[in-house]
Amino acid sequence: MEEYDKRVTAMYNDCWKLYRDYTKSHDMRQFNEAKDAVIEKYGRQCDVIDLVLWIAIRVQTLHDMWEREKKDGGN
């Protein structure tokens, strides 16, 4: 159980880093490359794929909002 707990903690930390890095750069290409690396890091298991997809949906929503703001000049 302790090993699984460590795995989940590490996955959450890596996903938090994905999110934070995106909010600093707004670079979706970088985000997508990094998310693929996280999935590979954890062996393409269902648990990491589910978590990364959950984060990716939120990041895409933020990116869409950021693009709209950029297009509208912040209005």
Wavefront OBJ file of the C-alpha trace (Angstrom):
o trace
v 0.000 0.000 0.000
v 2.842 2.384 0.810
v 4.340 1.983 -2.677
v 1.002 2.827 -4.299
v 0.663 5.840 -2.028
v 4.105 7.044 -3.123
v 3.188 6.488 -6.796
v -0.018 8.510 -6.494
v 1.780 11.312 -4.650
v 4.499 11.444 -7.306
v 1.939 11.452 -10.126
v 0.000 14.304 -8.514
v 3.212 16.275 -8.035
v 4.170 15.762 -11.679
v 0.693 16.830 -12.798
v 0.880 19.916 -10.585
v 4.187 20.766 -12.296
v 2.518 20.336 -15.706
v -0.173 22.791 -14.653
v 2.226 25.339 -13.126
v 4.594 25.229 -16.087
v 1.684 25.846 -18.438
v 0.437 28.840 -16.410
v 3.892 30.397 -16.669
v 4.482 29.787 -20.382
v 1.038 29.306 -22.002
v 2.863 26.966 -24.381
v 0.560 24.092 -25.333
v 3.256 22.333 -27.364
v 5.492 22.262 -24.302
v 2.573 21.106 -22.152
v 1.697 18.285 -24.548
v 5.292 17.069 -24.732
v 5.602 17.176 -20.948
v 2.290 15.357 -20.394
v 3.370 12.600 -22.777
v 6.625 12.279 -20.821
v 4.684 11.949 -17.548
v 2.529 9.203 -19.045
v 5.655 7.359 -20.199
v 7.355 7.874 -16.822
v 4.592 5.911 -15.107
v 4.412 3.111 -17.659
v 1.311 4.239 -19.539
v -0.852 2.786 -16.758
v -4.552 3.666 -16.573
v -4.174 5.609 -13.331
v -1.662 8.077 -14.752
v -3.489 8.377 -18.066
v -6.736 9.215 -16.250
v -5.032 11.814 -14.068
v -3.125 13.432 -16.934
v -6.260 13.586 -19.070
v -8.122 15.253 -16.210
v -5.372 17.889 -15.939
v -5.146 18.274 -19.725
v -8.837 19.161 -19.985
v -8.402 21.911 -17.384
v -5.257 23.235 -19.043
v -6.988 23.291 -22.431
v -9.832 25.302 -20.887
v -7.322 27.765 -19.418
v -5.544 27.971 -22.752
v -8.794 28.721 -24.581
v -9.542 31.485 -22.064
v -6.016 32.877 -22.423
v -6.288 32.857 -26.231
v -9.623 34.722 -26.066
v -8.179 37.322 -23.699
v -5.149 37.760 -25.924
v -7.375 38.146 -28.995
v -9.715 40.604 -27.247
v -6.837 42.660 -25.885
v -7.641 41.736 -22.310
v -11.232 42.976 -22.493
l 1 2 3 4 5 6 7 8 9 10 11 12 13 14 15 16 17 18 19 20 21 22 23 24 25 26 27 28 29 30 31 32 33 34 35 36 37 38 39 40 41 42 43 44 45 46 47 48 49 50 51 52 53 54 55 56 57 58 59 60 61 62 63 64 65 66 67 68 69 70 71 72 73 74 75
